[in-house]
Amino acid sequence: MTNVEKGLRVLSFDGPALGIAAFSELFILESLASTWAWDNEDCDRNGEDIRVSEFCDMVGGTGIGGFYAILFAALNMTIGQVISSHKLLQQILFSSEQWARKDQEGCIVVLNLALDRIIQQLDDKIDLDVPFLSKNFLKCFVCVLNDRNVNGRVRALRTYRVRASTSPNCTIRQAIHATLANGIHLPSIPIQDEHFLSATIGYANPSYELTRELSAAFPKASKLACLVNLGSGRPGPLHLTAGGTVEELVKLFHSPEAVAQNLASLYNDMGPCFFRFCPIFSPECFIGTVAENLLRDVKSHTMGYLGEEETSSQINTAVELFIKCHGVVDVGRLGSLAAEDGRARMYAQIDSIHENTELVAKTLAKGIHVSIINWLTPIDQTTKLDACIRTRTESTCGWLLSHSKFIEWKDVGGIFWLHGRMGTGKTVMTSCVIASLKDSPDECTVAYYFFDFTNPATLSEEALFRSLVSQLSLTNETVCGELYVQHKQGSLQPQLVALHKALHDFVVAADRPVYIIIDALDELSLSQRKYVLHTLAALGSLASEGLHVVLTSRDELDIHQVLSGKVALDLEVESEMVDHDIITFIDQELRAEKWVCWPDDEVKMMRDTLIAKADGMFRMVACQFELLHQAQTTQDMRVMLVSLPTTLGNTYLHILNKISPEFRVRAHTLLAILCGAIQPVSLSELAALLAVELGDPTDALNIPVYQEELVYHEPQNIIGLGTSLVRWTRAFANAPVVLQLSHASIKEYLFQDIYHWFSIDDRLAHEIIARACIALLIHNEGPTQSLPRAVTGYTHFHWWLHVPSEASIQLFSQLKQLFTTFPWDLRSFGKGLIVMLPVQNSDIIYSPLTFAAGTGLEQFLMHQLNDSSLLSDDELNKALVVGITAGCQLNVVAALVDKGADVNARDLGGQSVLQIATRSCAPSVIEFLVEKGAVMDPRREFDISALHISVPGFQADLANGALDVGDFLGQKLDTGEESSALDPPDSKKKRKKVPQQKSAATSLVITLFIFFYALFMYFIFFPLFYA
C-alpha cells in the first residue's frame, strides 16, 4: 500500500539504449537494498532477493532504465531476477544474426522470443500481453517519444491513470518494446494511432519527468521523502552532423549529468531528499557485448565507487530516509517548480543555441572531449602538483630556473635531465618548473606526470601515456578524434603504440612549444622503465618541432646510458645551490612558533648543526627537525644535537628506536600495511586493521582476531604512531583522510637487507595485510557486525591480492575459517578487484577450492585438492568454471582436470568452459582443454560457439586477444583433428568409428577397378580403331 500519509520514496533509472554498463544501476540498487535490509529489523534477506515494491512507492525510467522499471513494477521481480533478465535479454539480442544485420523485423521476433524466455524463468507465469495499466505492484512510468515528432515533448506510458493527461493504452510487451526501440535495430512500435521510440535521445535521465509525475500520480498534499536517481555513467560521444540536428542538441542539453545538476539545485533548499549515484565511466565503452569479463569490470568498478566514503555515506542517508519516510516537500509544489525551472529553461537554451551553429559545434566538441577524457581515465595529477607547490619553501628553487643549462634547454628543446640522490628535493623542483611554465607570458602547452610510490596505480607506462595524451587532447581535436574513432568510439581500449603515435602527432601539429615534465622516473620498475626511456628518447628528436622534455630521477645506470649526451644537471655538482635552499628551509622552520621562546644562541646552535649534517638532503633535515621537536630543555637540545645521525638510514633508525616498546608491534604493522598496500588506505580502516591481534604466523592454532578494545577511539592518533615517517593526505576536498609514507626512501630503507627490528620485505608486508584483512572480514560478517561496510572498503575489495603464493600455516588456517564460518558468494573477481560478500539463503555457495581456483593461489589450491572430502564432481566443475572465468594459468587448470573436473562443464548461464576460456585464458589453456576432449562447438539455443567468439571482429572488445585462439581452433577444424567434437555429446554415441585400415582397403579396390576397366576398354576399342 502506498505510504501517502508519511513520505513518498521514488526511484528513477537513467536510460542508455542497451549496453553492459547499464548493469551498474542494478548493482547500485542491490547495494542500496542490502543496506536497507541490514537496517530494517523486519528483513533478513540479501539485496538480490528484495523487491523494489517493498521499500519504494514509484519508479520511472528511460531506455533500459524503463525496462528495469517495468520489470520491478509490472512483474514485481526481485533485483536478482532483473539482473538475470537483463543479462539474458542482451545475450539473446546481441548473439542473433538479425541484430548483427540490423534486420528490424527480425529483431522484433528475437526480442519477443527473449521476453518469453525471461517469463519462463519466473515461478509465477505472467502474461505480457495484458494492459500495462492493469499491473500496479507500484506506480511506474517510462519515457517514450513519438517517432513522427522526436523534437516534441516526452510522452509517458503509465501503470496509473492521470486526469490531466491521457496515456497511450498498451500492453506490457508493447511498453518494453517502446522503451528499448532505438530506431536502428528495433523500430518504433505502433500503439493506437502513434509510433513510439525510446526517449534516450533527450531524456536519458527521467528524474525531471518523475518529479512532475509525482503530483499527477499522488494527491498534491502528499510529501516526498526521498528521490534516488541511478545512473550508468557519464554520457558518451556526441558527433555533429552537417549543420547540427535538434536531436543532437537535445542529447547535449538533456544529458543525465546536466539534469542531475539542475535537479540538485532545485532540491537544494528542501533538505537532503535528492540523491544521484553514478560511477564515472562511459557506458558506450561496452555497448553491444555481454562478455563476462566486461560485466565483471563493470561490477568491480561500481563496487569500488560504492566503497568510497562519500558514496557510502550518501547511501546510508538515503536508506535512512527510505525507512523513516519523513515527508520533506509537497509534491504539488515540487511538480510546479520542476516544470518552471527545468525543461522549459532547457528548451529555451536549445531554441537560442540552435541559431548559432558555430557555438553548437564548439559545445559538441567539448562534449566529445569529456567523453575522451572518461575513456582515457587518466590519473589525476593536479592534487600531487598542488601538494608539492604548498610544500615548497618560498625563495627556493629559483636558481634552477635561471641556470645556464636550463636556459639553454628552453632555447633548443629536447630532453633536460635533472638527477640527484633521493631526498634532495627533485619533486619540489619539478613543481617549481611546472608552475613557472604555466605562469610564463610565452604561449606554450604543458603536460606533466608524477610517478608516485604512494599510489601504485601511477607506476606504469600505460598510466603515464594515458595522462599525457589526456592533457594534450584539447590542443588538437583532430588527433584526439582520430585516436577515439580508431578505437571504435571508445569501445576498445587504446594500445600503447596508438598512445605513442598520438603523443607524436600532438607535438608535430602544435603551433606552440610543448613541454612534458615527468618526475621520479626511477620509481618505475626496470622492465617498464626501459620502454618509457626508449619512447621518450625517440620523442626527444622532435626538438626542432618545439618539444621540451624534463625528466627527474636518481642517476641509475640504465637511465644514464640512455640520457647521456642530453642536457643534464647533477644536483651533486650543484650542491652549493641545493645547500642554499636547505638553509632557507631551515631558517623558515626555525621561525615556527615552537622555537620562538628559545634563546637565540640555542637556535643558532640548532641552525649550524642542521646545516652541517644536512648532507644535501631536504629529507634529512625534515627528519632531524622531527627529532629535535622532542627537546624540552637546553640540555635535551644539546644532547640531541650531538647524537643526530649523519646518514638518512641512521636517521630513520633513530626515529624508529624512539617508538616506545609497547607500541612497536603496532607501528611495525602500520608500516607494513603502508608499504604493501596497492592503494592508499583510509585512516578509519587503518584503525580497524590495527585492532587485529596478529599472533605468531607459524602457529596454526593462534589465528588473528579483531579485538574491539584495541580500536583507536580517535583514528587521527595513528599518525603519531608512525612519527614523521607517515603523513596524511586527501585525494580531493572532503575526501576521506588516507595515510601514506612520507617519502619513497622510507620504504627503500625498511626493505633493505640490513636487519633491524622494523625490517620488512615484500612477502611479509603482503602477508600481514592479508592476515589483518581476513580477521576483519571474519569479524565484520560474524554475529557482532560492529563495523560499517564503508570502513572495510579496502579489505573487501583488495584482501585476496595480498595472499602470497607461499602462505604461512596461520594464513592457511584463516582461509579455511573464512569459508567454513559462514557461506560466501564470489560475486566478482579478476582484473584487479574481488568482491566477497556474505550470502544468506542462496544456492551459490563457493568453497575454499573455488576461491583458490578463481584467485590463482596454486599452493592453496593444491592444499585443497589433497583433501578428498572436497573433491565432489560438482565442486571440481565449479572450481574449473570459476578459475577459467578469472583467466587462471595452465597449471591450475591441469591440476583440476587431473582430479576429475569435466572439461565440458558449463556455467550457470549455460556457456561451456571452452567458450569462457576463449575470452579469458591463454592459448595454451585452450589447447589443453581441446586435447582433453573439450567440445569445440557445443551449440544450444542462443549459444555462441567457441569458434565464433574467437573470430576477430565478432565482438570488438575481443578482437585483440582472441586471434590466436581462433587460429588454433581453425587449425583443429582444417586438419580434422577431434572432428567429433563439432557434434553434441549425445551424437557421439550414434557415430560409428571407421578404422583407418578399412579406408585404405576401399581406396585400393577403387584403384584396381579403374585399372581393369581401362584395360577392358582398350581391348574392345583398339581392334575396331585398327580396322
ChimeraX attribute file (.defattr): number of C-alpha atoms within 10 A of each C-alpha:
attribute: neighborCount
match mode: 1-to-1
recipient: residues
	/A:1	8
	/A:2	17
	/A:3	14
	/A:4	17
	/A:5	12
	/A:6	16
	/A:7	24
	/A:8	28
	/A:9	27
	/A:10	26
	/A:11	23
	/A:12	31
	/A:13	30
	/A:14	29
	/A:15	32
	/A:16	31
	/A:17	23
	/A:18	23
	/A:19	21
	/A:20	26
	/A:21	27
	/A:22	27
	/A:23	24
	/A:24	25
	/A:25	26
	/A:26	24
	/A:27	23
	/A:28	23
	/A:29	22
	/A:30	23
	/A:31	18
	/A:32	19
	/A:33	25
	/A:34	21
	/A:35	20
	/A:36	24
	/A:37	20
	/A:38	15
	/A:39	15
	/A:40	13
	/A:41	8
	/A:42	8
	/A:43	12
	/A:44	15
	/A:45	16
	/A:46	23
	/A:47	22
	/A:48	19
	/A:49	19
	/A:50	22
	/A:51	20
	/A:52	25
	/A:53	20
	/A:54	13
	/A:55	20
	/A:56	21
	/A:57	21
	/A:58	26
	/A:59	29
	/A:60	32
	/A:61	34
	/A:62	32
	/A:63	34
	/A:64	27
	/A:65	34
	/A:66	35
	/A:67	23
	/A:68	29
	/A:69	30
	/A:70	31
	/A:71	22
	/A:72	24
	/A:73	25
	/A:74	22
	/A:75	21
	/A:76	20
	/A:77	22
	/A:78	20
	/A:79	24
	/A:80	17
	/A:81	20
	/A:82	24
	/A:83	19
	/A:84	14
	/A:85	22
	/A:86	23
	/A:87	18
	/A:88	18
	/A:89	21
	/A:90	19
	/A:91	20
	/A:92	21
	/A:93	22
	/A:94	20
	/A:95	18
	/A:96	18
	/A:97	13
	/A:98	18
	/A:99	22
	/A:100	14
	/A:101	11
	/A:102	16
	/A:103	15
	/A:104	18
	/A:105	13
	/A:106	16
	/A:107	23
	/A:108	20
	/A:109	12
	/A:110	20
	/A:111	21
	/A:112	17
	/A:113	14
	/A:114	21
	/A:115	19
	/A:116	15
	/A:117	15
	/A:118	19
	/A:119	16
	/A:120	12
	/A:121	12
	/A:122	13
	/A:123	7
	/A:124	9
	/A:125	11
	/A:126	13
	/A:127	13
	/A:128	19
	/A:129	11
	/A:130	14
	/A:131	16
	/A:132	25
	/A:133	20
	/A:134	12
	/A:135	20
	/A:136	16
	/A:137	19
	/A:138	22
	/A:139	27
	/A:140	32
	/A:141	28
	/A:142	34
	/A:143	30
	/A:144	29
	/A:145	26
	/A:146	21
	/A:147	19
	/A:148	12
	/A:149	11
	/A:150	19
	/A:151	16
	/A:152	10
	/A:153	15
	/A:154	18
	/A:155	19
	/A:156	24
	/A:157	25
	/A:158	26
	/A:159	26
	/A:160	17
	/A:161	13
	/A:162	14
	/A:163	8
	/A:164	7
	/A:165	10
	/A:166	12
	/A:167	17
	/A:168	17
	/A:169	16
	/A:170	21
	/A:171	20
	/A:172	24
	/A:173	19
	/A:174	22
	/A:175	30
	/A:176	26
	/A:177	24
	/A:178	32
	/A:179	30
	/A:180	29
	/A:181	26
	/A:182	20
	/A:183	15
	/A:184	12
	/A:185	20
	/A:186	23
	/A:187	23
	/A:188	24
	/A:189	21
	/A:190	15
	/A:191	15
	/A:192	9
	/A:193	6
	/A:194	13
	/A:195	17
	/A:196	27
	/A:197	26
	/A:198	36
	/A:199	34
	/A:200	30
	/A:201	26
	/A:202	24
	/A:203	29
	/A:204	29
	/A:205	32
	/A:206	31
	/A:207	30
	/A:208	20
	/A:209	24
	/A:210	28
	/A:211	24
	/A:212	19
	/A:213	21
	/A:214	23
	/A:215	21
	/A:216	19
	/A:217	19
	/A:218	17
	/A:219	13
	/A:220	15
	/A:221	14
	/A:222	21
	/A:223	27
	/A:224	25
	/A:225	26
	/A:226	28
	/A:227	25
	/A:228	22
	/A:229	25
	/A:230	28
	/A:231	31
	/A:232	29
	/A:233	24
	/A:234	19
	/A:235	25
	/A:236	22
	/A:237	22
	/A:238	19
	/A:239	13
	/A:240	17
	/A:241	9
	/A:242	7
	/A:243	12
	/A:244	16
	/A:245	15
	/A:246	15
	/A:247	12
	/A:248	18
	/A:249	25
	/A:250	19
	/A:251	19
	/A:252	21
	/A:253	18
	/A:254	23
	/A:255	21
	/A:256	28
	/A:257	18
	/A:258	15
	/A:259	20
	/A:260	22
	/A:261	12
	/A:262	17
	/A:263	20
	/A:264	16
	/A:265	12
	/A:266	16
	/A:267	18
	/A:268	12
	/A:269	8
	/A:270	12
	/A:271	11
	/A:272	17
	/A:273	21
	/A:274	22
	/A:275	21
	/A:276	20
	/A:277	22
	/A:278	22
	/A:279	24
	/A:280	17
	/A:281	22
	/A:282	24
	/A:283	27
	/A:284	25
	/A:285	23
	/A:286	22
	/A:287	19
	/A:288	21
	/A:289	24
	/A:290	21
	/A:291	19
	/A:292	15
	/A:293	19
	/A:294	17
	/A:295	19
	/A:296	20
	/A:297	20
	/A:298	24
	/A:299	26
	/A:300	24
	/A:301	17
	/A:302	25
	/A:303	23
	/A:304	19
	/A:305	19
	/A:306	24
	/A:307	20
	/A:308	17
	/A:309	19
	/A:310	14
	/A:311	19
	/A:312	21
	/A:313	14
	/A:314	16
	/A:315	24
	/A:316	16
	/A:317	15
	/A:318	23
	/A:319	23
	/A:320	17
	/A:321	22
	/A:322	21
	/A:323	16
	/A:324	11
	/A:325	21
	/A:326	19
	/A:327	20
	/A:328	19
	/A:329	20
	/A:330	18
	/A:331	27
	/A:332	21
	/A:333	14
	/A:334	21
	/A:335	21
	/A:336	14
	/A:337	15
	/A:338	21
	/A:339	15
	/A:340	11
	/A:341	16
	/A:342	17
	/A:343	18
	/A:344	12
	/A:345	12
	/A:346	17
	/A:347	16
	/A:348	11
	/A:349	14
	/A:350	18
	/A:351	13
	/A:352	10
	/A:353	15
	/A:354	17
	/A:355	10
	/A:356	11
	/A:357	14
	/A:358	13
	/A:359	12
	/A:360	21
	/A:361	16
	/A:362	12
	/A:363	17
	/A:364	20
	/A:365	19
	/A:366	16
	/A:367	18
	/A:368	23
	/A:369	21
	/A:370	17
	/A:371	23
	/A:372	22
	/A:373	20
	/A:374	20
	/A:375	26
	/A:376	19
	/A:377	16
	/A:378	19
	/A:379	16
	/A:380	14
	/A:381	16
	/A:382	14
	/A:383	14
	/A:384	16
	/A:385	21
	/A:386	12
	/A:387	13
	/A:388	17
	/A:389	19
	/A:390	11
	/A:391	11
	/A:392	17
	/A:393	17
	/A:394	13
	/A:395	10
	/A:396	19
	/A:397	22
	/A:398	15
	/A:399	14
	/A:400	19
	/A:401	15
	/A:402	10
	/A:403	11
	/A:404	11
	/A:405	15
	/A:406	19
	/A:407	13
	/A:408	12
	/A:409	19
	/A:410	19
	/A:411	12
	/A:412	13
	/A:413	24
	/A:414	24
	/A:415	28
	/A:416	23
	/A:417	22
	/A:418	23
	/A:419	23
	/A:420	22
	/A:421	16
	/A:422	19
	/A:423	19
	/A:424	24
	/A:425	20
	/A:426	23
	/A:427	24
	/A:428	21
	/A:429	22
	/A:430	26
	/A:431	25
	/A:432	21
	/A:433	18
	/A:434	21
	/A:435	15
	/A:436	13
	/A:437	16
	/A:438	16
	/A:439	11
	/A:440	10
	/A:441	8
	/A:442	10
	/A:443	13
	/A:444	16
	/A:445	19
	/A:446	19
	/A:447	19
	/A:448	21
	/A:449	26
	/A:450	24
	/A:451	24
	/A:452	19
	/A:453	21
	/A:454	22
	/A:455	14
	/A:456	16
	/A:457	14
	/A:458	22
	/A:459	21
	/A:460	16
	/A:461	18
	/A:462	18
	/A:463	18
	/A:464	21
	/A:465	21
	/A:466	22
	/A:467	23
	/A:468	22
	/A:469	23
	/A:470	23
	/A:471	18
	/A:472	22
	/A:473	20
	/A:474	16
	/A:475	17
	/A:476	15
	/A:477	16
	/A:478	14
	/A:479	21
	/A:480	22
	/A:481	17
	/A:482	13
	/A:483	19
	/A:484	23
	/A:485	13
	/A:486	13
	/A:487	18
	/A:488	15
	/A:489	20
	/A:490	24
	/A:491	21
	/A:492	19
	/A:493	14
	/A:494	17
	/A:495	11
	/A:496	14
	/A:497	10
	/A:498	14
	/A:499	20
	/A:500	19
	/A:501	13
	/A:502	21
	/A:503	21
	/A:504	18
	/A:505	15
	/A:506	22
	/A:507	24
	/A:508	16
	/A:509	13
	/A:510	17
	/A:511	15
	/A:512	16
	/A:513	19
	/A:514	23
	/A:515	24
	/A:516	19
	/A:517	21
	/A:518	21
	/A:519	22
	/A:520	22
	/A:521	21
	/A:522	18
	/A:523	19
	/A:524	19
	/A:525	12
	/A:526	12
	/A:527	9
	/A:528	13
	/A:529	19
	/A:530	15
	/A:531	12
	/A:532	19
	/A:533	17
	/A:534	13
	/A:535	14
	/A:536	18
	/A:537	17
	/A:538	11
	/A:539	19
	/A:540	20
	/A:541	14
	/A:542	17
	/A:543	19
	/A:544	13
	/A:545	18
	/A:546	21
	/A:547	25
	/A:548	26
	/A:549	24
	/A:550	23
	/A:551	23
	/A:552	23
	/A:553	21
	/A:554	22
	/A:555	17
	/A:556	13
	/A:557	9
	/A:558	13
	/A:559	19
	/A:560	15
	/A:561	10
	/A:562	14
	/A:563	19
	/A:564	10
	/A:565	9
	/A:566	15
	/A:567	17
	/A:568	19
	/A:569	18
	/A:570	14
	/A:571	19
	/A:572	14
	/A:573	10
	/A:574	13
	/A:575	16
	/A:576	12
	/A:577	18
	/A:578	22
	/A:579	19
	/A:580	16
	/A:581	22
	/A:582	25
	/A:583	20
	/A:584	15
	/A:585	19
	/A:586	22
	/A:587	14
	/A:588	12
	/A:589	16
	/A:590	17
	/A:591	11
	/A:592	9
	/A:593	9
	/A:594	10
	/A:595	14
	/A:596	11
	/A:597	8
	/A:598	13
	/A:599	10
	/A:600	11
	/A:601	9
	/A:602	14
	/A:603	18
	/A:604	13
	/A:605	14
	/A:606	20
	/A:607	16
	/A:608	14
	/A:609	14
	/A:610	22
	/A:611	17
	/A:612	12
	/A:613	17
	/A:614	23
	/A:615	18
	/A:616	26
	/A:617	21
	/A:618	22
	/A:619	21
	/A:620	23
	/A:621	23
	/A:622	17
	/A:623	18
	/A:624	25
	/A:625	17
	/A:626	14
	/A:627	20
	/A:628	16
	/A:629	11
	/A:630	11
	/A:631	14
	/A:632	9
	/A:633	9
	/A:634	12
	/A:635	10
	/A:636	12
	/A:637	20
	/A:638	15
	/A:639	11
	/A:640	17
	/A:641	19
	/A:642	9
	/A:643	10
	/A:644	17
	/A:645	18
	/A:646	15
	/A:647	14
	/A:648	22
	/A:649	16
	/A:650	14
	/A:651	19
	/A:652	20
	/A:653	17
	/A:654	17
	/A:655	18
	/A:656	20
	/A:657	14
	/A:658	11
	/A:659	15
	/A:660	11
	/A:661	10
	/A:662	8
	/A:663	11
	/A:664	18
	/A:665	16
	/A:666	19
	/A:667	22
	/A:668	20
	/A:669	21
	/A:670	24
	/A:671	24
	/A:672	24
	/A:673	25
	/A:674	22
	/A:675	25
	/A:676	23
	/A:677	21
	/A:678	18
	/A:679	16
	/A:680	21
	/A:681	20
	/A:682	24
	/A:683	23
	/A:684	22
	/A:685	21
	/A:686	22
	/A:687	21
	/A:688	22
	/A:689	29
	/A:690	24
	/A:691	21
	/A:692	24
	/A:693	19
	/A:694	21
	/A:695	15
	/A:696	14
	/A:697	19
	/A:698	12
	/A:699	13
	/A:700	16
	/A:701	13
	/A:702	15
	/A:703	21
	/A:704	23
	/A:705	19
	/A:706	23
	/A:707	16
	/A:708	11
	/A:709	8
	/A:710	14
	/A:711	17
	/A:712	16
	/A:713	10
	/A:714	10
	/A:715	15
	/A:716	15
	/A:717	12
	/A:718	20
	/A:719	17
	/A:720	13
	/A:721	19
	/A:722	24
	/A:723	18
	/A:724	20
	/A:725	21
	/A:726	19
	/A:727	15
	/A:728	14
	/A:729	16
	/A:730	14
	/A:731	14
	/A:732	11
	/A:733	8
	/A:734	9
	/A:735	13
	/A:736	17
	/A:737	18
	/A:738	18
	/A:739	24
	/A:740	25
	/A:741	20
	/A:742	17
	/A:743	18
	/A:744	15
	/A:745	18
	/A:746	17
	/A:747	22
	/A:748	14
	/A:749	18
	/A:750	22
	/A:751	17
	/A:752	12
	/A:753	11
	/A:754	8
	/A:755	10
	/A:756	12
	/A:757	12
	/A:758	18
	/A:759	17
	/A:760	23
	/A:761	16
	/A:762	12
	/A:763	15
	/A:764	18
	/A:765	23
	/A:766	24
	/A:767	24
	/A:768	22
	/A:769	27
	/A:770	25
	/A:771	29
	/A:772	26
	/A:773	27
	/A:774	26
	/A:775	26
	/A:776	26
	/A:777	23
	/A:778	20
	/A:779	19
	/A:780	17
	/A:781	17
	/A:782	13
	/A:783	8
	/A:784	8
	/A:785	12
	/A:786	11
	/A:787	15
	/A:788	10
	/A:789	18
	/A:790	20
	/A:791	21
	/A:792	22
	/A:793	23
	/A:794	22
	/A:795	24
	/A:796	23
	/A:797	20
	/A:798	21
	/A:799	24
	/A:800	24
	/A:801	17
	/A:802	20
	/A:803	24
	/A:804	19
	/A:805	13
	/A:806	14
	/A:807	18
	/A:808	19
	/A:809	15
	/A:810	20
	/A:811	26
	/A:812	20
	/A:813	16
	/A:814	23
	/A:815	20
	/A:816	14
	/A:817	16
	/A:818	20
	/A:819	19
	/A:820	12
	/A:821	11
	/A:822	14
	/A:823	19
	/A:824	21
	/A:825	19
	/A:826	20
	/A:827	15
	/A:828	22
	/A:829	24
	/A:830	20
	/A:831	13
	/A:832	11
	/A:833	21
	/A:834	24
	/A:835	21
	/A:836	19
	/A:837	16
	/A:838	17
	/A:839	18
	/A:840	16
	/A:841	11
	/A:842	13
	/A:843	9
	/A:844	14
	/A:845	17
	/A:846	19
	/A:847	21
	/A:848	22
	/A:849	27
	/A:850	23
	/A:851	23
	/A:852	23
	/A:853	30
	/A:854	27
	/A:855	21
	/A:856	22
	/A:857	21
	/A:858	18
	/A:859	16
	/A:860	23
	/A:861	22
	/A:862	16
	/A:863	13
	/A:864	19
	/A:865	17
	/A:866	11
	/A:867	10
	/A:868	9
	/A:869	8
	/A:870	15
	/A:871	18
	/A:872	13
	/A:873	13
	/A:874	13
	/A:875	18
	/A:876	23
	/A:877	24
	/A:878	23
	/A:879	26
	/A:880	30
	/A:881	30
	/A:882	24
	/A:883	29
	/A:884	27
	/A:885	25
	/A:886	24
	/A:887	25
	/A:888	24
	/A:889	17
	/A:890	18
	/A:891	12
	/A:892	23
	/A:893	23
	/A:894	17
	/A:895	17
	/A:896	23
	/A:897	18
	/A:898	9
	/A:899	15
	/A:900	14
	/A:901	23
	/A:902	22
	/A:903	23
	/A:904	21
	/A:905	19
	/A:906	18
	/A:907	15
	/A:908	9
	/A:909	11
	/A:910	12
	/A:911	20
	/A:912	25
	/A:913	27
	/A:914	29
	/A:915	27
	/A:916	24
	/A:917	25
	/A:918	29
	/A:919	23
	/A:920	24
	/A:921	22
	/A:922	19
	/A:923	21
	/A:924	12
	/A:925	24
	/A:926	25
	/A:927	17
	/A:928	16
	/A:929	23
	/A:930	19
	/A:931	13
	/A:932	14
	/A:933	14
	/A:934	23
	/A:935	27
	/A:936	27
	/A:937	21
	/A:938	21
	/A:939	16
	/A:940	11
	/A:941	7
	/A:942	15
	/A:943	18
	/A:944	19
	/A:945	19
	/A:946	25
	/A:947	21
	/A:948	15
	/A:949	22
	/A:950	27
	/A:951	20
	/A:952	19
	/A:953	14
	/A:954	15
	/A:955	19
	/A:956	15
	/A:957	23
	/A:958	20
	/A:959	16
	/A:960	13
	/A:961	17
	/A:962	26
	/A:963	18
	/A:964	17
	/A:965	26
	/A:966	20
	/A:967	16
	/A:968	17
	/A:969	23
	/A:970	15
	/A:971	12
	/A:972	16
	/A:973	16
	/A:974	9
	/A:975	9
	/A:976	11
	/A:977	13
	/A:978	15
	/A:979	13
	/A:980	17
	/A:981	19
	/A:982	17
	/A:983	15
	/A:984	15
	/A:985	13
	/A:986	8
	/A:987	11
	/A:988	13
	/A:989	9
	/A:990	8
	/A:991	10
	/A:992	7
	/A:993	9
	/A:994	8
	/A:995	8
	/A:996	8
	/A:997	8
	/A:998	9
	/A:999	10
	/A:1000	10
	/A:1001	11
	/A:1002	10
	/A:1003	10
	/A:1004	10
	/A:1005	10
	/A:1006	10
	/A:1007	11
	/A:1008	11
	/A:1009	10
	/A:1010	11
	/A:1011	10
	/A:1012	11
	/A:1013	10
	/A:1014	11
	/A:1015	10
	/A:1016	11
	/A:1017	10
	/A:1018	11
	/A:1019	10
	/A:1020	10
	/A:1021	10
	/A:1022	10
	/A:1023	9
	/A:1024	8
	/A:1025	7
	/A:1026	6
	/A:1027	5
